[in-house]
Amino acid sequence: MPTTRCLPRCTVVLLVLLQLALAQYEHLGYPPGFPDPEQEQYSAPQLTPDTPRIQLRLAGDKRKHNEGRVEVFYNAEWGTVCDDDFTIHAAQVVCRELGYLEATSWSPSSKYGKGEGPVWFDNLHCTGKEKTLALCPSNGIGVSDCKHSEDVGVVCSDKRIPGFKFVNTLPNHVENLDIQVEDVRIRAILSSYRKRIPVTEGYVEVKDGGKWKQICNTEWTQHNGRVICGMFGFPGERKYNARVYKMFARRRKPTYWDYAVNCTGNEAHLSSCKLGQVTSMKSNETCPEGLPVVVSCVPGKDFAPTPMTGFRKAFRQEQPLVRLRGGAIVGEGRVEVLKNGEWGTICDDNWNLQSATVVCRELGFGTAIESLSGGRLGQGMGPVHMNEVECSGFEKSITECFFNKESLGCSHEEDAAVRCNVPAMGFQQSLRLSGGRNPYEGRVEVLVERNGSLVWGTVCSDSWGTMEAMVVCRQLGLGFASSAFQETWYWPGEVSADSVVMSGVRCSGTEMSLSHCLHHGAHLSCAKGGGRNAAGVSCSETAPDLVLNPQVVEQTTYMEDRPMFMLQCAYEENCLSSTSSQAPANTYRRLLRFSSQIHNNGHSDFRPKAGRHSWVWHDCHRHYHSMEVFTLYDLFTLNGTKVAEGHKASFCLEDSECDEGIEKRYECANFGEQGITVGCWDTYRHDIDCQWIDITELKPGDYIFQIVINPNYEVPESDYTNNIMKCRCRYDGHRVWMYSCHNGGSLSTETEQTFPGLLNNQVTHR
């Protein structure tokens, strides 16, 4: 009987203990791929009458729209918050009061610039649960000994609180407030636009309090439309047929938001615009103009909703003045500009969202999501062309912006980069990874139409490689490929998707979707079939990037006549021309020798694809090969005919030297691990075997010398365009000169065309 009576009490105790046990792991969050917890619905905070009424906004020099200096509106004046005693809990209160789901970080010491006005809060001690910053314990509003050099900033999550309702407690100062809504969209209204991808025209709608509402077109300006189009990945706006929308608005009664919108046209996101006046509705609940806002956006050429048809007269493609390099997905990368026929980078001094947006629009994207500094998307190798860039935001090109011509001395560690808004093309919906241990890996499954219905199926793994895997990872927004798999028996995917629906896939690596690659279409051909033999990938947020130093090649080139009897090991490793097999031991081979200094400028270490268990031992040279072909060496005539060749196995990938502050990690001695650390380089000296081209039969003349690193794409990299290096070479039968050495893609198209051979390593694919 006592045991029975104890049951309810014991159950309660056990539940409490379980909650306490789980609470200690809360800070770890959920593992990737685990379903997110149920999100709470927003409810407006109930504040007591004596709670000070404040408003918040994020201001200053932003890298993203959802970050900035914390500013507080109180007593009819904007002020700041001091960083003394500020914590992530206080940042959480700020972000939630602004309608964001959570805070991700905070920054002291006026990272976003110094504010103005009073320092309203100092020594805040928030728990993170407060409904407004005014309820956090502090010295008292306006009581502070801080200077504006101590202004605090926060970074909020991209996600908004579901059902968030903008609550304006200070109605007389609406125009000072940033727009705070749950979500924004362009809703296609006309049937002709509903079928198009991407959506380029329709009503501008905001989600406030869990409901979608239109905006009254009173006070709507072109600047507002420019910001909306930019947010959705479009560089510009055009006129639309207003008459059709008037007819539609008469038939269906719009639901209007309470406020107008006031943008300058330079904002990267609607949440950086100011609220306009409160919209006064007529008795029949229509706005004074009687129409909701409509925008019609112009997509960049890569995102045009319908392909161009018919013939066009031949035209000469203009060389762009700006490009992105080293990014994992479309619309992101290190910014490079063309000056005096040579590509160079931009220094990150003063680099901000406004300048980044000029780059994005110039390239046919929308506004910038983020302006990145510190070589975050890889380091360039050429000159640094621009520093201290300042843009108004309305320039047609970054080259029109002001920059400091006198300020030099930037290193590539300070290279600027961008992430741009791109149109929603829906590519992610037609592809998935199945059966992997985490969302970054698995069997590739594609959605295709079969007999009038959409079905999921696998991809034939014949000829499946790194380039195809790169496209899959990009399409899913998962970064770079780290591996491509031709067998996936260890990943049990959906049984219903075992059938092969795509075969013969061949990608150049730059496509936005796997369907854009060459493939067999409806005429499937796959000997092994799908299921356990289907194609698979694993993706990674980072990748290495190998770049050869062209100056080292140019400075170390020379000729050597070496007797055949001293080249026995090189002969066994096929490092001599085919004619050497008939050469007597007492004859000489003429060798063009040089050093190769190969840098890893990426964000992860370069490691050979093969594990050390499968490395090949070469007894003559007494070393292991981790990659049979690591570099190719070729000589071409000026009309592009190959006349001599060599290759280098990676008999010893290791860190020869590193940038200051970086430790070597790879050393070949004693069967050590092989690789090249980020910020280090591997030097193949001119005096080692196979570091040459056999030119014994070469006739005197002018040639093109070419080196290709990682030619078979065995190891994924963030940028293959710079894996080629080319030089001019003159040989008179007695001496050799090497000059104009440069990496692929480092010169203008016109200059590059004077060097026959490959333009970049991506053209060589299989």
N, C-alpha and C positions, 0 to 999 in steps of 0.2 A: 504493500500500500504506500509506504513512504517513497519508494522508487517511482511509482506512478505520479505522485504529487511533484516529484523533482523534475519530471520531463520538461514541462514548459519553461521552468526556470533555467534548466541546463541548456535548453535550445537557445534561449536568449543570450546566455553567457558565451556559448560557442559562436553565435553570430557576431557578437561584439569582438571576440578574439580574432575571428576571420577578417572582419573589417580592418582591425588594427594591423594584422599581418599584411593585408593587401596595401594598406596606406603607405607602408615603408617603401613600396616599389612604384608608387604613383609617379615620382619624379622621372622615372626611366621612360615613361611614355609607352606607346604600343610599338611592337616590331613591324617592319615594313610588310605591307600586304595584309596586316591584321585589320578586321573591320573597325572603323572608328566608333567610339562610344556614341550613344544617342546624344545629339546636340540639343541643348536647351532652347526653348523658344523665348525670345526677348519679351520682357515685361517692363514697362516704364517705371523708373525708380520712384518710390513713394517717399518724399522728403518731408521732414518736419518743417513747420513755418520758420523756425529759427536757424535752419541750415543756410549758410551763405550761398547765393545763386551765382554760379560761374559758368563760363563757356570755355571750351578748349579748342585749340587748332595746332597743326603741325606746320612749322614755317622754316625758313632758312635755306641753306644750300643743300638740296636733296640729291641723293643718288637714285631714290625710288619715290613714288608718290605716297607710299604708306609709311614714311619716316620723316623725321625733322625735329627742329627745336620745339620743345613744349611751350606753348604760349597760353596765357590765361587772361580772359576778359572779366574784369571785376571793377565795380565802382566807375563804370564808363571809361575804362582805360585798359589797354593791352599791356601785359607784363610777362615775366618769365618765371622759371622755377630753378632754384639753386641745386647743385649736385651733391651738397653735403647730406650724408645719410640716405641718399636716394638709393633705392634697390629695385630689383626686377618686380617686386610686389607693387611698388608705386607705379612702375611702367605698365603693369597689368591693369591697374585702375584707370590710367590715362587712356590706354587703347580701347578698353571696354566702354568707357564713357564716350569715345568717338565712334563706337559701333563696330570695332574690329573684334575678332574672336579672342585674340590674346596678344601679349607682347612677346617678341622674340629676343630683343636685347635692348640695352640702353647705353648712352655714351655721355661721359662727363666732359667738362672743360670746353664748352662751346664748340663741339665738333661741327655743328651746322651753322657756325657764325654767331657773333654776339647779337643779342636782342636789344630792344630799347624799352624805356619805361621802367616801372617798379619791378623789383623781384618779389613777386607776390607770396611765394612759398619757400621756406627754408627749413632744413632738418625735418623733412617729412618721415613719418614712421607708419607706413601703410602695411596692412596685413594682406592686401590683394583682394579682399572681399568687399571693400567699401563701394558704395553706389556712386560716389562722386569724390574727386580729389579733395574737395572742401571738408569731407568728413575724416580725412586722415589726420592723426595728431601731428602738430607742427608748432613752430614758435608763435603762430598766429598770422593771419593774413597781413602781409605788408611788413612783418617784423623780420628783418634780415640784415646780416653784415656781409653779404656776398656782392661781388662785382659781376658784370655780364660775361667776364671770361670764365665764369663757373656755370653758365647756363647749361641745363641738361637737355638731352635729346633722346628720343625713343625710336625703335623700329617695331612696327606692328605687323601681324600676319596679314597675308593677302585676303584671307577669308573674312567675311563679315558675319555678324551675329544674325542667325535666321530670325526673321520677323522684326528686325531692328526698326524702330520708329524714331524719326528725328524729333526731338523735343526741344523747342526753342523757349527757354525761360526768360530771354531778354529781347522781347519783340522789337524794341526801338533801335536795335543795332544789328539788324539782319545782315546788312551789306558787309559787315566785318567778318562774317562766319564762312568757313569752308563748307562745301556741300557734303553732307553725311547721309548716305542712303545705303540700303542693303545691296543693291545691284543695279546695273544699267544694261540696256539692250537696244538694238535696232530691230524692230519687228516688221517683217515684210507684210504689206497690206495687199498690194495688187497681185493678182494671180501669177502674172508673168515674172514677178520677182520672188515669189514663194518657192519656185522650183530651182532658183539659181543658187549655186554655191561659189563663192561666199555670198551672204546677204549684204547687198550694197545700198539698198534704199528702203525706207519705211519710217514708221513712227519712232521717235526717241522716247523710250519708256524707262522710268525709274521704279525700283521696288522699294517701297517704304511701308513699314508695318506689315510686311508679308504680302502686300498687294501691289500689282503692277499698275502704274498710273502714267497717263500722258502728260506732257508739259505744254502749257498754253503758249502759243506763238507770239504773245505780246512781249516786247522787249527782246525777242530772239535775234541774234546777230550772226553774221558770217563767222565771227571769231568762235562763237559757241559751236557751230557746225564743224569747224576745223578741228576743234578738240575732240568732239564725238567721233569723227571719222578717224582721227589719229589713234584713238583708243582701240579701235577695232581693226587696226592694221592697214589703214588706207592713207596714202600721202596727201590726198586732196579731195575737194568737194565740187559738185557741179549743180546746175539748175535742174529742177524737176517740173513735171506737169501739175501745177497747183489745182487746176480745174477738176481733175479726176479725184484728188484727195478731198476737195470740198464736197463733191457728190457723196463720197464714202462717209464723211463725217456727219452729213445730214441723215444718212440711213442708220448709222450706229452711234449711239451717244457715248462720247469719250468720258473717261473718269480722270479728272485733272489733279495733278499734284498741287500742293498749297503755295508753291514758290516759283518765281522766275529764276533764270540762270544768268550769271554774270561772269563770263570768261574774257581774258585778254587775248586768247588765241595761242598763247605760248605754253599753256599748261599741258603736262604729259598725261593727265587724267582728270576726269570730271571732279573728283574729290579735292583737287587743288584749286578749282574755281570757287568764286564767292557766290553765296546765295543772293538772288535778286530780291525784289520787293515781294511781299505777300500778294498773291493773285486774288483780286477781288472778283468774285463770281457774280454773274447776273442772277436774277431770280430763277431762271430756267437752268441754272448750273452750267452755263457755257461761259468761256472766258470772253473778254471784250472783243477780241478778233474772231472768236467763234471757231478757231481751228487748232488742232494739236500740231506740235512741231514735227516736221518731216525733214530728214536729211537724205541726200543722194551722194554717195561717195565714189571716188574714182580709184579702182584698185591698181596696184603696180602691175607691170607687164607679166610678171611671173604668176599672178593670181587672177588674171582676167577670167570671168565666169564662163565665157564661151570661146573656143579656139577661133582664130582668124581663118576665114575661108577665102578661096579665090587666089589669084596670083598677084604678086607685087613686083614692081620693077626692082631690079638689083640695086642695092644701096650699100654704102660703106658704113659698117658699124663704127660708131664713134667710140674711141677709147675712154672708158670711165676715168674720173679723176680720183675716185675713192673706192675702196673695197674692204671687205671683212675677211679676216683669216683666223683659223684656229678654233672656230666655234663648233659646238657639237650639233646644234640645230640651226635651221634656217633663221636668218635675222639676228644672229649673234656672232661676235668675233672681235678680234683686235682690229682697230681702225688703221688703215694704211692709205696714204695719199701719194699721188704721182707728181713728181716735180723734177724738171730737167731730164725727163726720160727714165727716172729711177724711182722705185717705190720705197717709201720710208714711213715711219710711224709718227704718232702724236704723243707728246709728253703729257702726263696726267696733271700737271700743275693747273689749277683752276678748272679742271675738267668737270662739267656738271650735266644735269639732265637736259638743260636747254641746248647745249652744244651737241650732245649725243642725239637729240631729236632731229637736229638739222641733218646729221649723217643718215639717220634712219629714213627720213622723208626723201632725201636725195637718192637713196638706193631703192625706192619704191615700196618701203614699208610704212608703218604708221609712226606714232610717237615712240620715244624710248621708254622701256620699262625700267631700265637701270643703266646708269653710267658707271663703268668699272675702271678702277685704277690699279696701279701696282703690278702690271703685267699679268692680271688675273686670268686672261685667256691666252697665255703664251707670250713669249718674247720674240720680237722681230730680229732681223740680222743686219738690215741696211742702216741708212742714216736716220736720225730723228729730224723730221722736216719742220714740225710746228711745236711751239711751246706757249703756255699761258694763253690758250685759245679763249676768245670771248665772242659769243654770238648773240645777236638780238633775238634769234629764233625764227626770223622770217627769211633768212638767206636761202637761195636756191642750192648752194653748195657750201660745204665746210671750208672750201678754199676762199670763199668771199668773207669769212669771219676775220676779225682782227686777231693777230697773234704777235708775240714779241720776237722780232727778227734778231734782236741783239742777245737774247737770253739763250745761251748754249750750255752744254754740260750735262744734259739729261742722259741717263743710261736706259737700256731696254728693260730694266727692272721697273721703270715708271711708264711703260707703254699703256696707253688708254684703250679701252674697249667699250662695246655697247651690247645691250640686249634690246631688241626692238619688238614692238607689237606687230604680229603678222595676222592676216585674216584667218578665221576659222574655216578650214577647208574640209573638215570632217574625215581626214585621213586616218586618224587614230581608231575610228569606229570600224574600219574594215580589216583590222589586223590585231592579233593578240598573241601573247606567249602563254603556253599551257604546260603544266606539269613541273615547273621549276620550283626550287626551294625558296625563291623570293621573286618579287616582281621584275627583277632585272635579268632573268634567265628563263629558258624554256623552249619547247618546240614551237616553231613558227606556224601559226594557223591563220588563213586568210578567208575573208567572206566574199563569195562570188555568186553570181546568178546562174542557176541551173534549172532549166525547164520552167521558167517563170517564177521561181522562188529563190530566196537567198539561203545559201548553205555554207557552213564552215568546213574547211578541208586543209590538208597539209601541202607543203611545197617540196618538190622533188629535190633531193640533195646532190644530184649529179652536177658537178662544176660549182657547187655552192662554196663561197669563200668569203674573205674579209670584206670586200666591197659590198656584197649583197647584205652581209650582216650589218654593215655601217648604215645602210639605207633603212633597215628594219628598226634599229635603235633610234635613228633620227625620227622616223615616222611616229614612233611611240613616245617621243620626248624623253628617252632614257639615256641620252648622251651618246658616247662612242661605243663601238663594238669592242669587246675585249677578246672574244673568241667566236669562231664560226664552226658549227658542228655538222658533220655529214651522217652521223648516227645519233638517235635520240631514244634508244631503248630504255635508258635509265630515267627518262621523264615520261611517265604515263600521262598522255594528254587525254582530251575528250575522245572516247571510243567512237562516237558518232562522227568525229572529224578525221578519222584515219585515212580516208580516201585522198589521193593526190588530185588537187584542183589547179595546180600551177607547176609548170615544168620549163626547163631550158632558160632559167632566169640568169641574165647577165647584166650587171649594173656597172656604171662608170664610177659610182660612189657619191655623186652629187644630187641624185634624184630625191624628191621630197616624199615619194611613195613607191613601194615595191611594184605597183601596177605600172609605173612610168618606165621601169626597166624593160629591156628586151626580154620576151618570153614566148613560148609556143602558142599562147592564146588557147583556143578551144581544141587544138590538135595536140593533145597531151602525149608525151613520150617519156616514160620513166621505167627503166629496167628493174630497179630494186623495189619500186613501189614506195608507199608512204609508211604510216605507222612507225615502227621502230627505226626505219631508215630515213625518216623525214628530216628536213633541214631544221637546225636549231641555232640559237645565239645566246651569248651572255653579253650584257651591256655594262658600261662603266661610266661614271660621271667625268673621269679624267683619262687622259691618254698621253703617251710620250710623243715627242716630236724631234726627230733627228735632222740636224742641219749641218752640212759640211762647211768648213771655213775655207772660202776660195783663195784668200790671201796666202794661206800656208801652202797650198798646192802650187801657186804661182812662184813662191819664193824658194821652193825646195826641189824643183824639177831639174833633172840632169840626165845624161846618158852614161851607160857603162857597158863595156864589152866584157862578157864573162865567159870563161871556158865551159864547155858542155859538161865536162866531168865534175864540175862544182854545182851542177844544176840537177842532180839526180832526184832529189826529193821534190823539187818544183815540177820536174817532168812527171813524176808519179801522181802529183796532184793536178795535172792538166793546166799548169800555169804558163806553159809555153805554146807557141803557135804549132799547128799540126805538122809543119815541115820539119820540126825538130826531131821527129821520130827517125828520120833518115840521116841526121847529122852525126858525123863521127865524134868520138869523145874528145879529140884534140882540137875541134873547131870552136869558134866563139859564137855566142848569141848577143845581139845588141838589144839592150833593155832601156826603155824610157822609165826612169824611176822618179818617185815623188813621195811626199808624206801626205797622209789623210788625217785631219783632225775633225772628229765627228762629235758635235755637241748634242746634248739632250735639252732642248728648250721647252719641253712640254710640262705636264703636271703630274706625271707618274713615271716610274722607272721603266727603261726599255729592257725587257727580259726576252731571251730566246723562246720561241714557241715550244721547242722540244725540252722536256725535262732532262735532268742530267743522266737518268737511267738509259736514255736513248741517244746520248751523244756518241759520235763515232771517233774511235781512237785511230790516229795516223802514226804508225810506228816510226816512219822515217823522220818526221819532224818532231816526234815525241810529244804530241799534244792532242786534245779533244776538239772536234768541231761541233759547236752547238747549232750552227746554221751553215749548211753546205755552200750557199751563195748569199753572202752578206752585201757585197758591192760588185758592180760590173764596171769595167774600164774599157772604153771604146775609142777608136780614132776613125773619123769620117772625112771624106773629101768634102770640098765646099758645096758639092751638089747632093750631099747626103748619102754617099755610098760608103759602107763600112769597109775599112782596109786593114784594120788590126784590132785585136780584142784581148782582154784579160779578165780575170775575176778573182775575188778575194773571199775565201771562206772565213767565217768568224771564229778563227781558231782560238781566240782569246778576247772575249768582250769584257773589258774592265775599265775602271775609272783611272785614267792616267793622271789627270789633274782636275781640280774643282774650283768653282768660284769661292771667294773669301767667305768663310763661315760655314761651308758645306763639307761634311766629312765623306771620305771615300767609303763605299759599301761593297764594291765588287772587286775581287782580285782572283786571278786564275791560278795562282800558285797552289800546289797541293790539292788539286782537283776542287778548287773553290768555286763558289757561285759566280755565274757570268751575268753581266748586264751593264747598263750605263745609268747612273743616278741622275735625277733632275738637277741641273746646274753643274754637271760634270761633263768631261769629254774623254773620248778614247782616241789616242793617237797611234796610228799605224805608221811607224817610222819608215823612211825611204830605204833603209838598209836591211829590211827583213824580206824573207822569201815571198814571192808572189805579189809584192807591192810594186807592180810594174806592168808595162805592156811590152811584149816581144815585138820589136820593130825591125828585126833582121832583114826582112825582104822589102821594107818600106822605101819607096822612091822619094827623093827630095821634093819638097813642095809645101803648100799651105794646107792645114788641116783644122778640123774641129775635134778637140779632146773632150770626152764626156764621162762623168762618173754618176752612177745611179746607186743609191743606198736602198737596202731592203726591197729589191726589185720585184720580188714575187709576193709582196704584201703578206709575208708570213706573220709579221707582227703588226697589229693595228696601230695607227698613228693619228694624231689630231689633224695633221696637214701633210698630204703627200706631195703637194705642188713644189715644195722646197727640197725634195729628196734628190733632185738632179743638179749637178754643177757642170758648167760648160766653159771652155777656154778656147781662144784662138791659139793655134800651134804652128810654128814655122820650123821646118827641118831642111837643112842644106846638105845633108850627107855627112857632116862633121860635127855640127852643133845643133842644139834645139833651143827655141825660145817659146815660152808660154806667157800669154798676156790676155787681158780683158776677161779674166776668170770671174764668174758670177753664178749665183744660184738661180735655179728655174723660177720664173715668176717675179724676179727682182727688177727687171727692166721693162720698159714699155713694149707693147706688141710690135711696133715698127722695128725697134732695135733687136728684139728677140728673133724676128724673122730673118735677120742676117746671119743667124747661127743655125745651120741645118741640124737635123736630128730631132729629138723629142722636145716638145715645148715644156712638158712637165711629166712627172711619173705617172699621173692618172691616165695618160693617153696610152700607156703601154699595157693596160690590163689584159693579161692572158692572150 
